[in-house]
Amino acid sequence: MPQVLKLGLFGTLCLVILAVLIWKIEDINPFQHQGGKRLDAVFNSVAGLDDKASVRVAGVRVGRVDGIGLSGRKARVSMLLDKPLPLTQGTTAKIANLGLLGEKYVELVPGPEGAPLLPDHAVLQGQTPVSFDDAMAKLEAIGDSIQGVTSQLGGGPGGGGFKPLLDSLEATSGEIRALVAENRANVASTVRNMDAFSATLARELPRLAGEMSKTVQQISDLVAANRGDVNASLGNIRQLTGNLQTSVDNLNQITGKIASGEGTVGKLVNKNEAYDKVVSTLDSIKGGVDTLSGTLGAMNRFKLNLDLQAYQLPSLHDSQSTFQIDIDPSDGKHLYRAGIEQTPAGKQRLKTQRFTITGPEGITTTTTVQTLTTENTYVGTGLFGFHTPDDLRLWAGIIENTGGAAIEYPWASKKLRFSIEAFDFNRQDNKKAHLRFTTRWQFHPNLYLVGGYDDPLENHSLFLGGGIRWTDDNLKYLLGAATKFGG
């Protein structure tokens, strides 16, 4: 074969391979009929939406995105439907996800039945869901609020909070009420005694002032060498001792006014109306203290635990890591759990392609190719739980982006915990449900080892790892310490 012919065949083969790659990457199908309806939708934001993303109605794919651009300050998405659909006026478009962390697509919500059909090249009003960044910002704001409340309730690393203060205030208000009720008649006598005391103080004040001046001078000589600012404070003390005589005279005037019934204290001593108002005010304070004590007690019953664990799957030559939050409202029944996992099982995607080929004899054949791919990605867990008095826990909800349920049972003073998880009941290729048997040993209040058997019906993988747990007490201590040092 001539060299030129060989080079020509090689170049032709390279061009064919390049064309096939472009065909695959760009999802081009020249044999598909392009006669479907074209619609446009306007969104405030299309972050994460890719060109050629799917367009769905009630979860069924009916077309694809055929171009994304700007229209003023908004994003304009052009959609090409595979075939005409009876969409009526009032139809809206929104951006949704396939699963908890899946790819984004455009969901069409048809308008009411009986309405006029949408015209060609209609522009729909788009609805943009809350982004992950907005959700994290709201969670951060909630976390700041919780941090402020817990720091106040916790009263720092030593605890305490408002409870001792409220108890003391309640006891004080009761004592004041009893004191006013029992000693009203003695207040006038006390005022007279204060007059005698002030007279005695006036006689003894010169001697006390002289001794205080001597003491101040000694202290001034002692600290003058290394604390110059003390001199100004001592000068203020000297001035204070000089003004004590004047204060005694003012005290005599005040006690005289009280005895004659002038001012608020005088009215309290001499008039029943003022006494009744004081008693009524103390009753109101006591009721407010009781209400506030009940509210703060309910907030203190809320418990939050954080877990961070990872373990190795030898048979899969990979590992799995989990970040998990457990919430206990302390009502003796309910539990809540949320988490994010990075799992080697990942996300499976089934892609179907159809090829139509016309042979030399004019015979047309259609070939369908289905490709199942697995992506190692993050998946989410959200469970509602119920626990018995023996701390047997039953869970149900979403496990790793699929429906599932779990059972946990403690043993050996709750240092050992056994659990069984069942989820992903509708797996690809007719695989059986995913089971996981786990044993956790809490050898330290904040550290534990974890091991077990994963997916015994299919992949048969033993696993072993460990984790860290931050309890509610740890979190309150950390938040209180952060507030203390931050202030």
C-alpha positions as CSV (number, residue, x, y, z in Angstrom):
1,M,0.0,0.0,0.0
2,P,1.5,3.4,-0.9
3,Q,2.7,5.7,1.9
4,V,0.4,8.5,0.8
5,L,-2.6,6.2,1.1
6,K,-1.6,5.1,4.5
7,L,-1.3,8.7,5.7
8,G,-4.7,9.5,4.2
9,L,-6.3,6.6,6.0
10,F,-4.7,7.5,9.3
11,G,-5.8,11.1,9.0
12,T,-9.3,10.0,8.1
13,L,-9.4,7.7,11.2
14,C,-8.3,10.6,13.4
15,L,-11.0,12.9,12.1
16,V,-13.6,10.2,12.7
17,I,-12.5,9.7,16.3
18,L,-12.4,13.5,16.8
19,A,-16.0,13.7,15.4
20,V,-17.2,10.9,17.7
21,L,-15.6,12.7,20.8
22,I,-17.3,16.0,19.9
23,W,-20.5,14.1,19.3
24,K,-20.3,12.6,22.8
25,I,-19.2,15.7,24.7
26,E,-21.6,18.1,23.1
27,D,-24.5,15.6,23.2
28,I,-25.2,16.2,19.5
29,N,-27.7,13.9,17.8
30,P,-28.1,14.9,14.1
31,F,-30.7,12.2,13.6
32,Q,-33.1,13.6,16.3
33,H,-36.0,15.6,15.0
34,Q,-35.6,19.3,16.2
35,G,-39.2,20.2,15.8
36,G,-40.1,20.7,19.5
37,K,-41.4,23.9,21.0
38,R,-38.8,26.5,22.2
39,L,-39.4,28.3,25.5
40,D,-37.5,31.0,27.4
41,A,-37.5,31.6,31.2
42,V,-36.0,34.5,33.2
43,F,-34.4,33.8,36.6
44,N,-32.7,36.0,39.2
45,S,-29.8,33.5,39.3
46,V,-29.0,30.2,37.6
47,A,-25.8,29.4,39.5
48,G,-25.0,25.7,39.0
49,L,-27.2,25.2,36.0
50,D,-25.3,24.0,32.9
51,D,-26.0,24.3,29.3
52,K,-27.7,21.2,27.9
53,A,-29.1,20.4,31.4
54,S,-32.4,18.5,31.3
55,V,-35.9,20.1,31.3
56,R,-38.5,18.0,33.1
57,V,-42.2,18.1,33.8
58,A,-43.3,16.1,36.9
59,G,-39.8,14.6,37.0
60,V,-40.0,13.3,33.4
61,R,-37.4,14.6,30.9
62,V,-39.1,16.5,28.1
63,G,-36.2,18.6,26.7
64,R,-32.9,20.3,27.4
65,V,-31.4,23.7,28.0
66,D,-30.3,25.2,24.7
67,G,-28.4,28.4,25.8
68,I,-28.0,30.6,28.9
69,G,-27.5,34.3,28.7
70,L,-28.1,37.7,30.3
71,S,-31.3,39.7,29.9
72,G,-30.6,43.0,31.7
73,R,-29.7,42.1,35.3
74,K,-31.4,38.6,35.1
75,A,-30.4,35.3,33.5
76,R,-32.3,34.1,30.5
77,V,-32.5,30.4,29.8
78,S,-33.6,29.1,26.4
79,M,-35.2,25.6,26.5
80,L,-35.8,23.3,23.5
81,L,-38.5,20.6,24.1
82,D,-38.2,17.3,22.4
83,K,-41.8,17.5,21.2
84,P,-44.7,19.9,21.5
85,L,-46.4,19.8,25.0
86,P,-49.9,21.1,25.9
87,L,-48.5,23.8,28.2
88,T,-51.1,26.4,29.1
89,Q,-50.7,30.0,30.2
90,G,-49.7,30.3,33.8
91,T,-46.9,27.8,33.4
92,T,-43.8,28.6,35.5
93,A,-40.2,27.3,35.6
94,K,-38.0,26.7,38.6
95,I,-34.5,25.3,39.2
96,A,-34.4,22.0,41.1
97,N,-31.9,19.3,42.1
98,L,-31.9,15.6,41.3
99,G,-31.7,14.2,44.8
100,L,-30.2,16.1,47.8
101,L,-26.9,16.9,46.1
102,G,-27.6,16.0,42.5
103,E,-27.2,18.1,39.4
104,K,-29.5,21.0,38.7
105,Y,-32.3,21.0,36.0
106,V,-35.2,23.1,35.0
107,E,-38.6,21.9,36.2
108,L,-41.7,23.2,34.3
109,V,-44.9,23.6,36.4
110,P,-47.9,23.5,34.0
111,G,-50.5,26.1,34.3
112,P,-54.2,25.5,35.1
113,E,-56.2,23.1,32.9
114,G,-58.5,24.8,30.4
115,A,-56.3,27.9,30.1
116,P,-55.1,29.0,26.6
117,L,-52.0,27.3,25.3
118,L,-48.6,29.0,25.5
119,P,-47.5,30.7,22.2
120,D,-44.2,29.8,20.5
121,H,-41.1,31.4,22.0
122,A,-43.0,32.2,25.2
123,V,-41.0,33.7,28.1
124,L,-41.8,32.1,31.5
125,Q,-41.2,33.6,35.0
126,G,-38.5,31.6,36.7
127,Q,-38.2,30.7,40.4
128,T,-34.7,30.4,41.9
129,P,-34.4,28.2,45.0
130,V,-32.4,29.3,48.1
131,S,-28.7,28.7,47.3
132,F,-26.4,26.7,49.6
133,D,-24.5,29.9,50.4
134,D,-27.7,31.7,51.6
135,A,-28.6,28.6,53.7
136,M,-25.2,28.5,55.3
137,A,-25.4,32.3,56.0
138,K,-28.7,31.7,57.8
139,L,-27.2,28.8,59.7
140,E,-24.3,31.0,60.7
141,A,-26.7,33.7,62.0
142,I,-28.6,31.1,64.0
143,G,-25.3,29.7,65.3
144,D,-24.3,33.2,66.5
145,S,-27.7,33.6,68.2
146,I,-27.4,30.2,69.9
147,Q,-23.8,31.1,71.0
148,G,-25.0,34.3,72.6
149,V,-27.8,32.6,74.4
150,T,-25.8,29.6,75.6
151,S,-23.0,31.9,76.9
152,Q,-25.5,33.8,78.9
153,L,-27.3,30.7,80.2
154,G,-24.0,28.9,80.8
155,G,-22.5,31.8,82.7
156,G,-19.0,31.0,81.4
157,P,-17.0,27.7,82.0
158,G,-18.2,27.5,85.6
159,G,-21.9,27.4,84.6
160,G,-24.5,29.1,86.7
161,G,-26.4,31.3,84.2
162,F,-29.5,33.2,85.3
163,K,-31.0,30.5,87.5
164,P,-29.1,31.5,90.7
165,L,-29.8,35.2,90.0
166,L,-33.5,34.5,89.5
167,D,-33.7,32.4,92.7
168,S,-31.9,35.1,94.7
169,L,-34.1,37.8,93.3
170,E,-37.3,35.8,94.1
171,A,-36.0,35.2,97.7
172,T,-35.1,38.8,98.1
173,S,-38.5,40.1,96.9
174,G,-40.2,37.8,99.4
175,E,-38.0,39.0,102.2
176,I,-38.6,42.6,101.4
177,R,-42.3,42.1,101.3
178,A,-42.2,40.4,104.7
179,L,-39.9,43.0,106.1
180,V,-42.2,45.9,105.0
181,A,-45.3,44.1,106.4
182,E,-43.8,43.2,109.8
183,N,-41.7,46.3,110.5
184,R,-43.8,49.3,109.3
185,A,-44.3,50.4,112.8
186,N,-40.6,50.3,113.6
187,V,-39.4,52.4,110.6
188,A,-40.2,55.7,112.5
189,S,-38.1,54.5,115.4
190,T,-35.3,53.5,113.1
191,V,-35.3,57.1,111.7
192,R,-35.0,58.5,115.2
193,N,-32.1,56.1,115.9
194,M,-30.5,57.3,112.7
195,D,-30.7,60.9,114.0
196,A,-28.9,59.8,117.2
197,F,-26.3,57.9,115.1
198,S,-25.7,61.0,112.9
199,A,-25.1,63.1,116.0
200,T,-22.6,60.5,117.4
201,L,-20.9,60.4,114.0
202,A,-20.6,64.2,114.0
203,R,-18.8,64.0,117.4
204,E,-16.5,61.2,116.4
205,L,-15.8,62.3,112.8
206,P,-12.8,64.6,113.5
207,R,-10.9,61.8,115.3
208,L,-11.8,59.3,112.5
209,A,-10.8,61.8,109.9
210,G,-7.4,62.3,111.5
211,E,-6.7,58.6,111.8
212,M,-7.8,58.1,108.2
213,S,-5.4,60.9,107.0
214,K,-2.5,59.2,108.8
215,T,-3.3,55.8,107.2
216,V,-3.6,57.4,103.8
217,Q,-0.2,59.1,104.2
218,Q,1.4,55.8,105.1
219,I,-0.1,54.0,102.1
220,S,1.0,56.9,99.9
221,D,4.6,56.6,101.1
222,L,4.6,52.8,100.5
223,V,3.4,52.8,96.9
224,A,5.0,56.1,95.7
225,A,8.1,54.3,94.3
226,N,6.4,52.2,91.7
227,R,2.7,53.2,91.3
228,G,2.5,56.9,90.6
229,D,-1.2,56.7,89.7
230,V,-2.0,55.8,93.3
231,N,-1.3,59.4,94.4
232,A,-4.3,60.8,92.6
233,S,-6.5,58.2,94.2
234,L,-5.2,59.0,97.6
235,G,-5.8,62.6,97.0
236,N,-9.5,61.8,96.2
237,I,-9.7,59.8,99.5
238,R,-8.4,62.9,101.4
239,Q,-11.0,65.0,99.8
240,L,-13.6,62.4,100.6
241,T,-12.7,62.5,104.3
242,G,-13.0,66.2,104.3
243,N,-16.5,66.0,102.9
244,L,-17.7,63.4,105.4
245,Q,-18.8,66.1,107.8
246,T,-20.9,67.8,105.1
247,S,-22.4,64.4,104.3
248,V,-23.4,63.9,108.0
249,D,-25.2,67.2,107.9
250,N,-27.0,66.2,104.7
251,L,-28.0,62.9,106.3
252,N,-29.6,64.8,109.2
253,Q,-31.7,66.8,106.8
254,I,-32.8,63.7,104.9
255,T,-33.8,61.8,108.0
256,G,-35.8,64.8,109.1
257,K,-37.7,64.9,105.8
258,I,-38.4,61.2,106.1
259,A,-39.8,61.6,109.6
260,S,-42.1,64.5,108.4
261,G,-43.4,62.4,105.5
262,E,-41.7,64.2,102.7
263,G,-40.4,62.3,99.6
264,T,-41.0,58.8,98.4
265,V,-39.5,57.1,101.4
266,G,-41.4,59.4,103.8
267,K,-44.7,58.5,102.0
268,L,-43.8,54.8,102.2
269,V,-43.3,55.1,106.0
270,N,-46.3,57.3,106.8
271,K,-49.0,56.4,104.2
272,N,-50.8,53.1,103.6
273,E,-51.3,53.9,99.8
274,A,-47.5,53.8,99.2
275,Y,-47.2,50.6,101.1
276,D,-50.0,48.9,99.1
277,K,-48.2,50.0,95.8
278,V,-44.9,48.5,96.9
279,V,-46.6,45.2,97.8
280,S,-48.4,45.1,94.4
281,T,-45.1,45.9,92.6
282,L,-43.3,43.0,94.4
283,D,-46.1,40.6,93.4
284,S,-45.7,41.6,89.7
285,I,-41.9,41.1,89.9
286,K,-42.4,37.6,91.4
287,G,-44.8,36.6,88.6
288,G,-42.3,37.8,85.9
289,V,-39.5,35.9,87.6
290,D,-41.6,32.7,87.6
291,T,-42.4,33.1,83.9
292,L,-38.8,33.8,83.0
293,S,-37.5,30.8,85.0
294,G,-39.9,28.4,83.2
295,T,-38.8,29.7,79.8
296,L,-35.0,29.5,80.5
297,G,-35.5,26.0,82.0
298,A,-37.2,24.8,78.8
299,M,-34.2,26.1,76.7
300,N,-31.7,24.4,79.0
301,R,-33.3,21.0,78.3
302,F,-32.3,21.2,74.6
303,K,-29.3,18.9,73.9
304,L,-27.0,18.9,70.8
305,N,-24.3,16.4,69.9
306,L,-21.8,16.5,67.0
307,D,-20.0,13.4,65.5
308,L,-17.1,13.3,63.1
309,Q,-16.0,9.8,62.1
310,A,-14.2,7.9,59.3
311,Y,-13.5,4.2,58.6
312,Q,-11.7,2.2,56.0
313,L,-13.4,-0.3,53.6
314,P,-10.6,-2.8,52.6
315,S,-12.6,-4.7,50.0
316,L,-13.5,-1.5,48.1
317,H,-10.0,0.0,48.6
318,D,-11.6,3.2,49.8
319,S,-12.9,4.9,52.9
320,Q,-16.0,6.7,54.1
321,S,-16.3,9.8,56.3
322,T,-19.3,11.3,58.1
323,F,-20.2,14.5,59.8
324,Q,-23.4,14.1,61.9
325,I,-25.6,16.2,64.2
326,D,-28.0,14.6,66.8
327,I,-30.6,16.8,68.4
328,D,-32.5,15.7,71.6
329,P,-35.4,17.9,72.7
330,S,-35.3,16.1,76.1
331,D,-39.0,15.2,75.9
332,G,-38.3,11.6,76.5
333,K,-39.4,10.4,73.1
334,H,-38.2,12.2,70.0
335,L,-34.8,12.5,68.3
336,Y,-33.5,14.2,65.2
337,R,-30.4,13.5,63.1
338,A,-28.8,15.3,60.1
339,G,-25.5,14.4,58.4
340,I,-23.3,14.6,55.4
341,E,-21.3,11.5,54.2
342,Q,-18.5,11.0,51.6
343,T,-19.1,7.4,50.4
344,P,-17.4,5.3,47.7
345,A,-20.9,4.1,46.7
346,G,-21.4,7.7,45.5
347,K,-24.1,8.6,43.0
348,Q,-25.1,6.3,40.2
349,R,-26.3,7.7,36.9
350,L,-27.9,5.7,34.0
351,K,-27.4,7.4,30.6
352,T,-29.4,6.1,27.6
353,Q,-28.3,6.8,24.0
354,R,-30.0,5.7,20.8
355,F,-28.2,5.5,17.4
356,T,-30.1,5.2,14.1
357,I,-28.0,3.9,11.1
358,T,-29.2,3.5,7.5
359,G,-27.3,0.7,5.6
360,P,-26.4,0.6,1.9
361,E,-29.6,-1.4,1.1
362,G,-31.7,1.4,2.7
363,I,-32.5,-0.7,5.9
364,T,-32.6,1.5,9.1
365,T,-31.5,0.0,12.4
366,T,-31.7,1.6,15.8
367,T,-29.2,0.7,18.6
368,T,-29.7,1.6,22.3
369,V,-26.7,1.9,24.6
370,Q,-27.1,2.3,28.4
371,T,-24.1,3.4,30.5
372,L,-24.1,3.2,34.3
373,T,-21.5,5.5,36.0
374,T,-20.7,6.0,39.7
375,E,-19.5,9.3,41.1
376,N,-17.7,9.5,44.4
377,T,-19.6,12.4,45.9
378,Y,-21.2,13.7,49.0
379,V,-24.6,12.4,50.1
380,G,-27.0,13.5,52.8
381,T,-28.8,11.9,55.8
382,G,-31.9,13.2,57.6
383,L,-33.7,11.0,60.2
384,F,-36.5,11.3,62.7
385,G,-36.1,9.1,65.7
386,F,-37.9,7.7,68.8
387,H,-36.2,6.2,71.9
388,T,-37.5,4.1,74.7
389,P,-36.7,4.5,78.4
390,D,-33.9,1.9,77.9
391,D,-32.5,4.1,75.1
392,L,-33.4,1.7,72.3
393,R,-33.5,4.1,69.3
394,L,-35.6,3.7,66.1
395,W,-34.8,5.9,63.1
396,A,-36.6,6.5,59.8
397,G,-36.1,9.0,56.9
398,I,-33.3,9.5,54.4
399,I,-30.0,7.6,54.6
400,E,-27.3,8.6,52.0
401,N,-29.8,10.3,49.7
402,T,-32.3,7.3,49.8
403,G,-35.1,6.2,52.0
404,G,-34.1,4.0,54.9
405,A,-34.5,3.0,58.6
406,A,-32.1,2.1,61.5
407,I,-32.1,0.6,64.9
408,E,-29.6,1.3,67.7
409,Y,-29.2,-0.5,71.0
410,P,-26.8,0.4,73.9
411,W,-25.0,-2.2,76.1
412,A,-22.5,-2.2,78.9
413,S,-23.5,1.1,80.5
414,K,-23.9,2.6,77.0
415,K,-20.2,2.3,76.2
416,L,-21.0,-0.2,73.5
417,R,-23.7,0.6,70.9
418,F,-24.9,-1.8,68.2
419,S,-26.8,-0.5,65.2
420,I,-28.4,-1.9,62.0
421,E,-29.1,0.3,58.9
422,A,-31.2,-0.6,55.8
423,F,-31.5,1.7,52.9
424,D,-31.3,2.1,49.1
425,F,-34.1,-0.5,48.5
426,N,-34.3,0.3,44.7
427,R,-30.7,-0.1,43.6
428,Q,-29.5,-0.3,40.0
429,D,-29.0,-3.6,38.2
430,N,-31.6,-5.3,40.5
431,K,-29.1,-5.3,43.4
432,K,-30.4,-6.1,46.9
433,A,-30.9,-3.5,49.6
434,H,-27.9,-1.9,51.3
435,L,-27.4,-3.2,54.9
436,R,-24.8,-2.1,57.4
437,F,-24.0,-3.6,60.8
438,T,-22.1,-1.3,63.1
439,T,-20.5,-1.6,66.6
440,R,-19.2,1.5,68.4
441,W,-17.1,1.5,71.6
442,Q,-17.0,4.8,73.5
443,F,-13.7,4.3,75.4
444,H,-13.5,8.1,76.2
445,P,-16.2,10.7,76.7
446,N,-15.2,12.3,73.4
447,L,-13.4,9.5,71.5
448,Y,-14.7,6.1,70.2
449,L,-13.8,3.2,67.8
450,V,-16.2,2.0,65.2
451,G,-16.3,-1.3,63.2
452,G,-18.7,-3.6,61.5
453,Y,-19.8,-5.2,58.2
454,D,-21.1,-3.1,55.3
455,D,-23.3,-4.3,52.4
456,P,-23.3,-8.0,53.3
457,L,-25.8,-8.8,50.4
458,E,-23.6,-7.4,47.7
459,N,-20.1,-6.1,48.3
460,H,-19.3,-7.9,51.6
461,S,-16.9,-5.4,53.2
462,L,-15.6,-5.3,56.8
463,F,-14.7,-1.8,58.0
464,L,-12.8,-0.3,61.0
465,G,-12.3,3.3,62.0
466,G,-12.8,5.9,64.7
467,G,-14.5,9.2,65.5
468,I,-14.8,12.2,67.8
469,R,-18.0,13.3,69.6
470,W,-18.7,16.7,71.1
471,T,-21.5,16.5,73.6
472,D,-23.9,19.3,74.6
473,D,-21.7,20.1,77.7
474,N,-18.6,20.4,75.5
475,L,-20.4,22.8,73.1
476,K,-21.7,25.0,75.9
477,Y,-18.2,25.2,77.4
478,L,-16.6,26.1,74.1
479,L,-19.2,28.7,73.2
480,G,-18.9,30.2,76.7
481,A,-15.1,30.3,76.5
482,A,-15.2,31.8,73.0
483,T,-17.6,34.5,74.2
484,K,-15.4,35.3,77.2
485,F,-12.1,35.6,75.3
486,G,-13.9,37.3,72.3
487,G,-15.2,40.0,74.7
